[in-house]
Amino acid sequence: MAAARLDARNANAEELRALGAFALVDAAGPFQDADHRLAEAAVAAGLNYLDLADGWGLVAGIARLDAAARRAGVVALSGASSTPALSHAALESSVRGWRCVEVVEVAICPGNRATPDGASVVGAILSYVG
């Protein structure tokens, strides 16, 4: 495993292909106002793509890359963060065997010992305030 420094807004398929990587994991955030440029470039480069997005718009929108990813023989996954990935895994485990779930509300907050001083964390928290 290795890390590479990229400009997520301007990375292109050729640049990503030159890395010789198997997958690209985007953990840069904040994801609330992000778009799919990096995911599109990764798929075009033949790389598997995964992000830690928690912004619902970005997570829901990744489905539009599914056909291109399948043609390229790769996957494009979004939302591998505490929300929605881990919270939904916990939910699925909790309601196994139930017939119906009508409403789910999930909230994850930094603990009292955590210091959310990074711009990504603060931006993500404030984006949900309204």
Backbone bond lengths (Angstrom), bond angles and torsions (degrees), N, CA, C in turn:
res aa  C-N    CA-C-N  psi(-1)  N-CA   C-N-CA  omega(-1)  CA-C   N-CA-C  phi
1 M - - - 1.428 - - 1.524 107.64 -
2 A 1.321 114.99 141.22 1.463 120.83 178.26 1.518 108.92 -143.79
3 A 1.286 115.63 160.47 1.461 121.59 178.09 1.518 108.89 -110.52
4 A 1.310 115.63 151.13 1.460 121.20 176.00 1.511 107.94 -135.52
5 R 1.295 116.71 143.11 1.461 121.28 177.50 1.520 107.94 -94.38
6 L 1.341 115.34 122.69 1.456 121.57 -177.70 1.514 111.00 -131.55
7 D 1.293 116.26 153.89 1.455 121.77 169.48 1.525 106.11 -91.45
8 A 1.313 117.00 101.34 1.466 121.71 -173.03 1.524 112.61 -59.52
9 R 1.308 117.94 -28.64 1.471 120.77 -178.49 1.529 112.31 -79.35
10 N 1.324 116.51 -19.11 1.466 118.97 -175.16 1.522 114.63 -126.16
11 A 1.309 118.28 3.69 1.465 120.34 179.62 1.527 109.42 -65.30
12 N 1.322 115.86 143.94 1.465 119.42 179.40 1.531 109.43 -125.64
13 A 1.322 115.05 168.14 1.463 120.83 -175.75 1.524 112.01 -58.39
14 E 1.323 118.03 -41.08 1.469 120.71 -178.48 1.521 111.06 -62.30
15 E 1.338 116.18 -44.13 1.464 121.34 179.58 1.535 110.17 -62.73
16 L 1.319 116.07 -42.54 1.461 119.73 -179.45 1.524 111.60 -69.95
17 R 1.309 117.12 -40.57 1.474 121.33 178.82 1.530 109.89 -60.56
18 A 1.309 116.84 -38.11 1.471 121.53 -178.47 1.531 112.27 -64.20
19 L 1.316 117.47 -19.83 1.458 120.14 178.30 1.529 112.01 -69.11
20 G 1.333 116.58 -23.65 1.451 120.70 -178.86 1.523 112.90 67.43
21 A 1.313 116.27 26.43 1.463 121.48 -176.79 1.521 111.55 -86.76
22 F 1.316 115.80 162.55 1.451 123.75 174.62 1.528 110.37 -88.74
23 A 1.338 114.95 -35.87 1.462 120.34 -175.49 1.514 110.24 -148.10
24 L 1.311 113.94 157.50 1.457 121.62 173.84 1.518 107.22 -120.18
25 V 1.333 116.43 125.49 1.463 121.91 177.37 1.520 107.25 -114.09
26 D 1.315 115.51 118.90 1.469 121.73 179.63 1.519 108.86 -98.05
27 A 1.323 115.49 110.37 1.462 121.50 178.91 1.523 110.43 -118.43
28 A 1.337 117.32 17.07 1.461 121.05 -170.71 1.520 114.25 -76.90
29 G 1.318 119.53 -39.00 1.456 121.34 -179.21 1.523 113.40 45.20
30 P 1.287 120.99 178.50 1.459 123.46 -7.29 1.532 110.27 -68.64
31 F 1.296 115.67 149.18 1.464 121.61 -173.33 1.526 113.72 -100.19
32 Q 1.321 118.62 -6.67 1.454 121.02 -173.67 1.526 112.85 -60.15
33 D 1.311 118.41 -35.96 1.469 121.57 -179.53 1.522 112.32 -111.95
34 A 1.327 117.12 15.71 1.464 121.14 -177.06 1.525 110.63 -79.08
35 D 1.311 114.88 167.30 1.463 120.69 175.93 1.530 107.97 -125.82
36 H 1.313 116.29 -172.41 1.468 120.75 -174.88 1.528 114.05 -99.15
37 R 1.317 118.41 17.67 1.470 119.96 -178.13 1.523 113.11 -55.94
38 L 1.317 116.26 -45.17 1.462 119.37 -178.10 1.531 110.76 -67.64
39 A 1.312 116.99 -41.81 1.465 120.56 177.58 1.523 110.45 -62.32
40 E 1.323 117.44 -43.00 1.468 121.18 178.68 1.521 111.03 -60.81
41 A 1.337 116.49 -43.17 1.462 120.47 179.44 1.525 110.85 -65.58
42 A 1.334 116.88 -39.74 1.468 120.59 179.47 1.527 110.42 -63.36
43 V 1.316 117.13 -46.41 1.466 120.97 179.27 1.525 109.80 -61.98
44 A 1.333 117.33 -44.44 1.468 121.06 179.34 1.528 111.60 -62.57
45 A 1.340 116.33 -28.31 1.463 121.07 178.82 1.526 112.20 -85.47
46 G 1.330 117.18 -4.00 1.459 120.48 -178.62 1.509 113.72 79.73
47 L 1.330 116.43 25.44 1.463 121.25 178.89 1.521 110.57 -104.43
48 N 1.306 116.82 141.54 1.451 120.88 169.51 1.521 107.40 -66.80
49 Y 1.328 117.09 145.80 1.459 121.64 -175.97 1.525 110.27 -127.95
50 L 1.324 116.20 136.62 1.460 123.16 176.85 1.515 108.05 -144.49
51 D 1.329 116.59 134.55 1.460 118.20 173.59 1.516 110.67 -127.32
52 L 1.320 115.00 163.84 1.455 122.29 -179.45 1.526 110.72 -100.63
53 A 1.307 116.67 28.05 1.461 121.89 -175.55 1.518 112.17 -61.00
54 D 1.324 114.23 144.73 1.455 120.26 171.93 1.524 110.61 -125.10
55 G 1.318 117.11 1.09 1.461 121.28 175.77 1.515 109.61 -78.55
56 W 1.332 117.27 120.08 1.468 120.83 -172.01 1.520 113.28 -58.35
57 G 1.314 118.11 -35.82 1.464 120.60 -178.83 1.516 112.02 -64.16
58 L 1.301 116.63 -43.92 1.464 120.61 179.87 1.526 110.51 -67.68
59 V 1.315 116.45 -44.00 1.465 120.21 -178.76 1.524 110.75 -62.56
60 A 1.314 116.83 -48.02 1.468 120.39 -178.59 1.524 111.64 -65.61
61 G 1.312 117.79 -33.44 1.457 121.76 -176.10 1.514 115.87 -75.61
62 I 1.324 117.96 -13.34 1.464 120.17 -177.21 1.526 111.64 -63.60
63 A 1.321 117.07 -22.24 1.470 120.95 -178.16 1.524 111.98 -59.43
64 R 1.315 117.49 -26.84 1.470 119.07 -179.14 1.530 112.49 -68.22
65 L 1.334 117.57 -13.96 1.467 121.34 177.70 1.527 112.37 -93.08
66 D 1.316 117.10 -2.35 1.459 120.44 -173.74 1.525 113.09 -59.19
67 A 1.313 117.89 -47.83 1.471 120.27 -177.38 1.530 110.95 -61.92
68 A 1.331 117.40 -44.44 1.467 120.71 179.38 1.524 110.86 -64.96
69 A 1.331 116.76 -39.50 1.462 120.41 179.39 1.531 110.50 -64.67
70 R 1.312 116.67 -42.59 1.470 120.10 178.81 1.529 110.79 -62.66
71 R 1.343 116.84 -42.44 1.471 120.02 178.32 1.526 111.01 -61.89
72 A 1.326 116.06 -35.16 1.468 120.67 -179.71 1.528 112.17 -83.09
73 G 1.329 117.27 -7.06 1.462 120.66 -179.44 1.516 113.75 74.08
74 V 1.338 116.62 27.74 1.463 121.79 179.98 1.523 109.05 -128.16
75 V 1.322 115.99 174.42 1.459 120.96 175.20 1.521 109.34 -116.41
76 A 1.323 115.26 150.59 1.462 122.15 174.11 1.516 106.63 -126.27
77 L 1.330 116.17 108.97 1.456 122.41 -176.21 1.514 110.37 -119.56
78 S 1.322 115.73 138.45 1.451 121.16 178.99 1.521 109.22 -131.55
79 G 1.320 116.40 146.45 1.455 120.75 175.68 1.509 115.07 97.25
80 A 1.323 118.13 25.00 1.467 121.18 -178.91 1.528 110.60 -84.66
81 S 1.310 115.59 43.63 1.454 122.43 -179.65 1.525 109.08 -108.34
82 S 1.318 116.40 -178.54 1.466 119.23 177.92 1.522 110.40 -59.74
83 T 1.313 116.70 -34.97 1.472 121.54 168.07 1.519 105.20 -127.83
84 P 1.275 117.41 124.88 1.451 130.06 12.36 1.528 115.79 -96.79
85 A 1.310 120.12 -16.74 1.471 121.03 -169.13 1.527 113.46 -59.95
86 L 1.310 118.66 -59.12 1.462 120.45 -175.70 1.516 112.07 -70.18
87 S 1.343 117.25 -39.17 1.465 118.93 -179.89 1.524 111.02 -65.21
88 H 1.318 117.32 -37.86 1.463 119.52 179.38 1.530 112.04 -74.32
89 A 1.317 117.03 -30.97 1.466 119.36 174.73 1.524 109.71 -64.92
90 A 1.329 116.77 -42.07 1.466 120.17 177.14 1.521 110.63 -64.59
91 L 1.322 116.83 -41.48 1.465 120.83 178.31 1.524 110.68 -61.55
92 E 1.318 116.34 -48.25 1.466 119.99 -178.74 1.526 110.89 -58.28
93 S 1.298 116.61 -42.15 1.462 120.72 178.62 1.526 110.89 -65.55
94 S 1.321 117.15 -38.01 1.470 121.87 -176.81 1.523 113.22 -71.21
95 V 1.322 117.98 -30.20 1.471 120.53 -174.14 1.528 112.65 -108.78
96 R 1.304 116.73 12.86 1.469 119.89 179.91 1.523 109.83 -54.51
97 G 1.325 116.39 127.64 1.451 121.70 179.98 1.523 114.08 92.45
98 W 1.311 117.74 -11.09 1.461 120.01 177.77 1.525 109.02 -72.06
99 R 1.284 117.12 153.59 1.463 121.31 177.95 1.520 112.28 -83.91
100 C 1.323 117.18 -31.84 1.465 119.88 -172.89 1.524 110.20 -155.23
101 V 1.298 115.76 143.38 1.461 122.93 169.97 1.518 105.68 -125.74
102 E 1.317 116.98 120.44 1.462 120.30 -174.92 1.518 113.47 -90.49
103 V 1.304 117.82 -42.14 1.465 120.81 -176.71 1.521 108.95 -142.17
104 V 1.319 115.35 139.23 1.458 121.26 175.06 1.524 107.52 -134.22
105 E 1.301 115.70 130.45 1.462 121.19 174.08 1.520 107.38 -123.94
106 V 1.314 116.25 130.41 1.452 121.51 -178.02 1.521 108.49 -126.17
107 A 1.305 115.89 135.02 1.462 121.02 175.51 1.523 107.96 -137.89
108 I 1.289 115.71 130.13 1.458 121.22 175.75 1.520 106.52 -127.05
109 C 1.310 115.98 125.13 1.460 121.19 -177.56 1.519 109.44 -122.17
110 P 1.332 117.03 147.71 1.464 118.92 175.30 1.529 109.35 -59.26
111 G 1.308 117.08 138.75 1.464 120.99 179.55 1.512 112.07 -66.19
112 N 1.322 115.63 170.17 1.463 119.46 -176.91 1.521 112.34 -68.44
113 R 1.312 117.73 -16.91 1.467 119.71 177.31 1.525 111.88 -94.74
114 A 1.320 116.20 -13.45 1.467 120.37 -179.93 1.516 109.28 -76.83
115 T 1.287 114.92 146.00 1.456 120.55 175.89 1.514 107.59 -118.68
116 P 1.340 117.22 96.96 1.467 119.57 -177.82 1.519 111.07 -77.65
117 D 1.333 116.30 68.12 1.452 118.79 -175.28 1.527 113.66 -96.16
118 G 1.310 117.91 -1.07 1.458 120.07 176.99 1.509 110.74 -79.14
119 A 1.321 116.77 145.74 1.464 121.22 -178.75 1.526 111.48 -59.07
120 S 1.319 117.98 -37.00 1.462 120.96 -179.42 1.520 111.35 -65.13
121 V 1.321 116.80 -43.69 1.461 120.32 -178.59 1.524 110.31 -67.61
122 V 1.314 117.00 -47.94 1.462 120.80 179.97 1.527 110.13 -62.16
123 G 1.326 117.64 -43.11 1.462 121.25 179.03 1.513 112.05 -61.48
124 A 1.328 116.71 -42.02 1.467 120.66 179.56 1.518 110.47 -65.03
125 I 1.303 117.60 -45.41 1.469 120.71 -179.79 1.526 110.68 -62.34
126 L 1.314 117.19 -46.91 1.464 120.16 -177.76 1.517 112.94 -68.46
127 S 1.322 118.26 -26.56 1.467 120.01 -179.14 1.522 112.20 -65.57
128 Y 1.318 116.75 -23.20 1.468 119.85 -178.95 1.525 112.49 -93.24
129 V 1.326 117.56 -4.01 1.456 120.89 -177.79 1.535 111.59 -73.15
130 G 1.325 116.49 -34.05 1.457 118.82 177.04 1.464 115.71 117.53
